[in-house]
Amino acid sequence: MTDRFPPPSRAATWLLCCSLLAASAVQAQALRPSSGLRVPAMPSTSVARTADFIVALVNSEPITNSEVRQRVVRVEQQLTQQSAPVPPRDQLARQVLEQIVSERAQLQLGAELGIRVDEASVAQAEQSIAAQNQLSPEEFRRRIAADGVDINQLRNDLRNQILLQRLREREVESKVRVSEADIDDFIRERQGNNDVASLQLNLAQVFVLVPEDASPDRVQALQARAQGVADRARAGGDFAELAREFSDGAERANGGQFGLRPAERLPELFVESTRSLSAGSIAGPVRSPAGFHVLKVIEKRQSGLPDATVNETRARHILLRVTPQLSEADAVARLAGFRQQLLAGQATFEALAREHSQDGSAQDGGNLGWAQTGQFVPEFEAAMSRLRPGEVSPPVVSRFGVHLIRVEERRQSTLTARDQREMVRGLVREKKITEALRTWVQDVRGRAYVEYRDAPQ
């Protein structure tokens, strides 16, 4: 499709949450005051009500008590909504003040470098927030006003967050490079990690039961039976068929497979017997108090590496874009009418998409093709994930407009080696960006002249 609903970039995700972004600073060590700084305690609410005052200067630009208090309230609300512990007000205020100091130094650098944010970008960010909350821009503004938030202040916050992201993209992200050697090192490090706590295994077994009162001759015969199974498996025999024929285990009907699970949830004997083996290898027979086990490693995953298989969904949609001529409410009503026609069998999804959808997929009956989890924007993805094959969603609002979605089918696909390397490339890049950004933020903060001021007595 033409828009393809790409997943939001870090910038988009951040902008959608910018009014509550300060919550992340509560745990951000890089933004905490350094040991040599004197950060005054925030004044009580009673003092704050009488008059506003300056609590810090960043290169002669003031930060006021009211700025800090407003950010503190937002952070507290965010933490409460997430059922996260809320630090004491004085402690939180110090952390928030230091974050504002760091942001202010970055904003000043952005202005010096000539980075500007136009009104269209701010308006688009505001519309994105509204869409994320499934509200029209008008409804969003009414909700904001009812919550006591100044829309002009919100727009100013959005402008600052866009500027910060553009600055960070220019100064940090654009300079990060990932080499093939970086990818090899990452894979080697993760594959060489033998920590059981981060290991997941899918094992299959052929279990040969040894009765408690079995004679030595009987034990020897059962061991020989298990050895014969192991030999056939190593020679290329179908392990699932061997399990169904010879296993005494309850999982025999499933080809002997236990399913993917953390190694800590498997018997220690199984983990130790297969720990050094690669997928497809056979271990055993190994003896336990219950009998003999022949084990096959079906799948082995180490935390930090992308999955070898991915879930994919094939869906169709009808998109109506919101314009001055078609309000969001009217688009929702029209699509709700289409849905009723579909449920009544009065039309086909493909025909309605070809006639009405305002998207490049219309000519193909709204077909979006096979897509992996996370490929669409969150609001679209969430609605699609709730549907069973053949089901049609109610109208769904996204930043692109209003959609009607039908899931055609789902499947699991195995990634090629090249696809897995590209996924690892993304992981390595994110890691490098995080490290580079932390260093850069500290550097910008360190070069700023900061003067803290005590509250008036």
N, C-alpha and C positions, 0 to 999 in steps of 0.2 A: 504494500500500500504506500501511498505517497508520504505520509507522515511517519508511518511505521511505529508510532508510539514508543520512541526509544526510552529506556529507563532514565530517570532523572540523573544528571551528573551530580557530582558532589556539590556543585554550585546550586543547582536547582533544589536539591534536597535541603540544603542549608537555608536557602532563601525561604522555603516554605515554612521553616521552623524558626525564622530569624527572631521573631518577637520573644521566643523563649530560649534562644541560643545560649544565654548566659548560664543555664543549668549545667552545661557541660564543663564549665570552668570550675565547678565545685571540686572536681577530681583532677583538674589539670595542673600537674605539678609545675609545668613550665611557666604558668601564669601566676604562681604564688609569689608573694614578696620574697626577695632574697634575704639572707640572714642579716645583711648590713643595713637594711632599710628600716626606718621608723614609720610605721603605719598606725595612725591614731585610731582609737576605737570610735565607732560611729555614735553620734549623739542619740539620746532618747527621742521618742516620738514627740514628747511634749516640747522639747527644744526645737525640733524640726518644724513644728507647727507655727512657731512664733516668727521665724524668718529663715530664708534660705541663706546659704553661705558657701564659700569655696572650701573644698576639702583637699584639693591637690591642683598643682599646675604642671602641665606637660609642655615643655618648651614655651612657657608663658601662656598657654591656653588653659583656661580654668575648667575644672570638673566640680560640679556643685553637689551638695548634699542631696538635693532632690533627685538628681540623676541616679545616684547610688541607691537611694531608697526605692525608687520605682523599679530598678533592675532587681533589687533584692526581693521585692514582692513577687515579681514574675518568676524568679527562680524558685521561691518557696511554693508557689502555686504548681509549677511544673513538677517539682519533687513530690509534692503531695499527690498529684494525679498519678504519678508513677509508683506510688506506695514506697518511695525511697525515703531513707532517713533524712531529716532536715537538720542541718547543723545549727548550733546556737546563733541567734541573730548577729551578735558582734563578730563571731568568726566568719559567718557567711558574708557580712558586709565588707570585711577586709579582703576576702577573696574576690568579691565582685569589684571592689575599687581597683584592685590590681589588674583585673581583666580590662576594665575600662581604660586604665592608664596604657596598657599594652595596645589596645585597639586604637586609642587616640594617636599614639605614636605612629602606627601603621597608616592611619587616615591622613596624617600630615605628610608622610612620605609619599602616599599616592597623589596628593595634591601637588607636591613638588615635582613629581614625575609627569604631571599633566593628564592624569587619568580622570575622566569625567563620566558621569552617569546621566543619560538623558531621561526626560519624562516618560518616554515610551517604554523604556526598560523598567522603570518603577511601576508603571501601570500594568505591564505584563506580569511582574512579580506579584502585585496585588491580586490580579485575576487568578493567578496560579494558586494562591492561598485560598481564595474563595472556592475554586474548583476542588481543591483537596478536601474541603469541608462540605462539598456538595451544595454550595450556595451560589446564587447569582451575585454579581458584583454589588447590586443594590441591597440584596439581603445581607451580604457580608458587612456592608457599611452600617446597616441598621443594627446588626448584632454587635459590632464593635462599639457603636455609640451606646448601646444599652449596657455594655460591660464597663462603660466609663473610660474607654480608650480614645484618645485624641487621634483622629485619622491622619492629621498632618504630622503628628509625632511618629505614627506608624510608618508613614511614607518616608519620613526622614531616616528612620531606622532601616527601612528597606534599601534606601539609597546608599547608606553607609555599608550595609552588608554586601551589596553588589560591588561597590568600590573595593572593599576588602578582598573579595574573591577575585576580582580582576587583577588586583595588585599581586595576590599570591600566585595566581596563574602565570603572570608575567615574570615575577622575580624568582619563583621556586619551581612550579610544576613544569613550565616550558623548558627548564634546564635539566630535568631528570631524564637520564637515558638508561635503558636496560639492554645489556649485551647478552649474547647467547651464553657466554660464560657465567653470567649472573643466574640465568635460568638453570644451567647445569648444576651450579653450586647449591641453589635452593632445593632442587630435586634430590641431589645427593645427601644433603643435610637431613631432609625429611625422611628419606628412605633409610638412612642410617640410624634413625632414631628408633631404638628398641624399647622405649618406655612403654610398658604394658598399659599405663593409664591413657595413652593416646592411640592405642592400637585397636582396630576393629577387624573382626574375622568373620567370614562365612565359611564354615567347615561342613563337610559331609562325612558321614561315617557308615561303615558296616560294623555292626556290633555283634560279636559272637558271645553269647551268654555262657558262663561257666557256673553250673550249679554248685552250691556250697558243699555238698557231700560228694562232689565228683572225685573219682579215683585218679591217681596219677596218669594211668593209661588214657582215661577219658579226657583229662586236661590236655595231654599231648595230642590227642586226636583233634580236639577243638582248636588248638593252636595251629595245627597243620591246615585245618580248614581256613582259618583266618589268613595264614600265609599264602594259601592258594588264591584267595581273593586279592590280596595285595599284589601278588605276581601278575595276575590278570589285569589289574588296574594299571600297573606300571607298564604293561605291554600294550596299553591303549584301549583296554576294554571300557565299555560304557559304565561309569561308576554308578549312575542312577539305577541301571538295570541290575547291577551286582547287589546294590543295597536292597532292591525290591525282592531279589531272589534269596539272598543269604542273611540279611540282617535280622537280628532279634530286637532292634530298637524301635521305639514308637514312631520315629520320623522316617521309617522305611517307605511309607506311602509317598513321601515328598522327595524321593530319591536320596534319602539319607541326610538331606540338608537341614541345618539348624537355622539358617537365615543369618543375615548380617547383624552382629551384636558386639558390644564392647568386649574386649578380651577378658576383662575383669569378671564378666558374667559367665565365662566358660570354665570348665574344670582346669585347674593348673596343669594337670598332665597333658591335656590337649594343647594348651598354649605353648608349653615348653617343647612339645614334640614337633610343632609346626612353626615355631617362631622364626627360624632361619630359612624357611622354605618360601619359594615364590608361588604365585597362583598357578594351579594345575598340578602341583607336586603331591606325592603320596607319602604318608608317614605310617610306620607300623609294620606288623601288628605291635601295639603297645599294650601292656598288661595293667589292668586296674583290679580292685577287689571284686568287681562284678564280672569281668571277663576280658576278652581281647577286642581291641579297637583298630580298625584300619581307617585312616583319616585322609581326606583329600582337601586341599586348600582351594576353595572355589573363588574366594575374593579376599583381598587383604588391603586394608586402607590404613594410612598413617595420618594423624591429625595434621592439617596444614596443607595437604595436597588436594587438588580438585578431584571430585568423584569421576570414575571412569564412565559412569552412566548418567544420563540426564533425563528428566521428565519433559516430554514435549506434548503440546496441545495443538490441534488443528481447529480453528474457529472461523466463524464468519461474523461480520458486523454490518450494521447500517449506521452511518454517521450523518447527523445533521449539525451543521455549524451554526453557532449563535451569531447573528448579525443584527444591525439596526432594524432590518425587515422581519427577522425571526427571533423572538425572545427565547430565552432558555425555557420558560414555562410553556410556550407554544411548541417548542421542539419536543419537550417531554410528553406533552399531550398527543402530538402526532405519532410519536413512536409507541406510546401506550395503545393507540388505536391500531397500529400495525400489529402489535403483539396479540391483540384480541382477534384479529383476522387470522393470524397464524394458529392460535389455539383452537379456533373454530374450523380450521381446515379450509378457509376461504381464499387463501393465497399461499405461495411458497416463499421461503426466505430469499431464495436466489432472485426471484422475480421482483420482489419489493426492493432488494438491494440495487439491482440494475436500474430500476426506475427512479429511486429516491435518494440513494446514498451519495453524499458529497465527498467521495474519497476515491483514490485511484483504483481501489479494489472493486469498485461498483461493477465494472465491465465483466468481472469474474464472479459475479454474484456475491460479492462481499468476502470472498475467500482470502484469509490472511496467511494461509500456508502453515507449515509446521513451525512452531515457535517454542523456544526453551523457557523455563520458568525464569521470571525476572526480565524478560525482553520487552514487556509493555510497561507503561506508566502505572504506578501503584493502584490508582483508583480503578483502572480497567482490569488489571491483573487480579485484584481482589474479587471483583464481580465474576470474572471468568472462572476463577478457581472454585467458586461455590457451585458451579453448574455441573450436572451430569451430562454425558453425551446425549444429544438430542434436545436438551432443555434450552429455553429462551429466557434471557434475563429481563427484568423490568428495565426501563430506561436508566442509563448510567451516565452521570455527568463527569467529564474529564476536562483537562485544560484545552482539548481540541474541539470540544463540543459535547453533543449528547449521542449516546450509542445504544443500539439494541444488539445483543450478543447471543450467538448460538454456538455451543461447543459441538463439533462434529465427532471427534474421537481423540483418544489419548494413547501415548505409547512411551516406552523407555528405549532410549537409543544409546549405543556405545560410542563414546568420543574417539576420534582418531588420535593417533599420537601427536599429530600437528595441532589439533584442536586443544588437547591437554596442555601442550607447551604454550599456546597462546593464552590459556587461562592462567597458567603459572606466570607468564609475563605480566599479566594484569596484577596478580598478587604481589610480585616483586616490585612493580612500579608503585603500588599503593604503599608498600612498606618503605620504599625509598623516599616517597613524597612525605610521608609522616615524619620520618627522621629529619629530612631536610627542612621541613616546615617548622619543626620544633626548634632547630638550631637558628633558623632565620628569625623567628619571632623573638627569641632571646637576644639576638644580635640587635635587632631594631629597638627593642626595649632598652638594651644596655647603652645605646648611643643617644637616647633621649635624656634631656635634663628634666628631672622630676623633683618637685618640691611639695611635700605633704604639709598640710596645715591643721592645727588643732581647732576644735569647735570653740566658738565664742563662749566665754564664761558669763 
